[in-house]
Amino acid sequence: MEQYQGRAIYNKIAIGRMFLYRKSMIAFSKRHVEEAETESEVKRMEAALKAALARLEQIYKRALDEVGADDAAIFAVHKMLLCDEDYLDFIRNMIRHEQVNAEYAVASAGEHFAEMFARMEDRYMRTRADDIRDISGQLIAALSGDGIRMQEPDEPVILLADNLAPSETVLLDRSKILALVTRHGQADSHASYLIRSMGIPAVSGIDFPDEWDGRTAIVDGGAGAVILDPAPDTLKEMTARMQFYSQRLWRD
């Protein structure tokens, strides 16, 4: 039995098998575009923008059902960020002046603006860094013509992830997620707000190895702790605590 300490995200307990979430990355590379083709590349980006906005509208509607209007407003903000002229002009200018493909320009814009927000003193504004990376991922997915795919476990599991974007978080199938453990992520991030609204026990800041995949653990969201391969007496104690909290929540 081993115990690891992270940051508490949501105060509930879960026990189960761990499942490593491997993000489906969309492969692309930097490509030179001939000057005569740059306007066609800009138009390709703008067509993808319409598709990405339509996808964000679908995610927004899913969020309304999952977490309600207040938290779903995150995705209304995402649509505004995706239409921001500074962001779009950065992409257009890269395509036109550096003669690069749209995917590379979008990725560059995402990192540029994410780093800008991450350096801000205001904590709320720093959360925008994850939002910018999220919308850039949506736009790259639309450019590729291949949507972002979510891994689906076959049974309820404790999900292990490097980090989750807000869109990935709200698309989780709650019936398959006992708890969430991430390597990165802050308690005041938009993804964390969504996790709490969805009622998922969660801990961040655990630098787990991929070898945890398939092992049994206890996630204590209140203490910010993960207990790996719990001993029988610990398992019994935490199961009783979990049942007590569930009954109290049901009575309330």
Salt bridges, closest charged atoms under 4 A:
GLU34 OE2 - HIS32 NE2 3.80
GLU39 OE2 - ARG96 NE 2.82
GLU41 OE2 - ARG31 NH2 3.56
GLU41 OE2 - ARG44 NH2 2.70
GLU46 OE2 - ARG92 NE 2.92
GLU57 OE1 - LYS79 NZ 2.34
GLU66 OE2 - ARG62 NE 3.37
GLU66 OE1 - ARG174 NE 2.99
GLU85 OE1 - ARG92 NH1 3.33
ASP89 OD1 - ARG92 NH1 2.87
GLU103 OE1 - ARG44 NH2 2.77
GLU111 OE2 - ARG133 NE 3.19
ASP131 OD1 - HIS78 NE2 2.88
ASP131 OD2 - ARG128 NH1 3.17
ASP131 OD2 - HIS190 ND1 2.82
ASP134 OD2 - HIS78 ND1 3.90
ASP146 OD2 - ARG149 NH1 2.65
GLU155 OE2 - ARG17 NE 2.78
ASP162 OD1 - ARG183 NH1 3.57
ASP162 OD1 - HIS184 NE2 3.54
GLU168 OE1 - LYS23 NZ 3.17
ASP188 OD2 - ARG123 NH2 2.90
ASP207 OD1 - ARG183 NE 3.91
ASP210 OD1 - ARG183 NH2 2.80
ASP220 OD2 - ARG241 NH2 3.61
ASP229 OD2 - ARG215 NH2 2.42
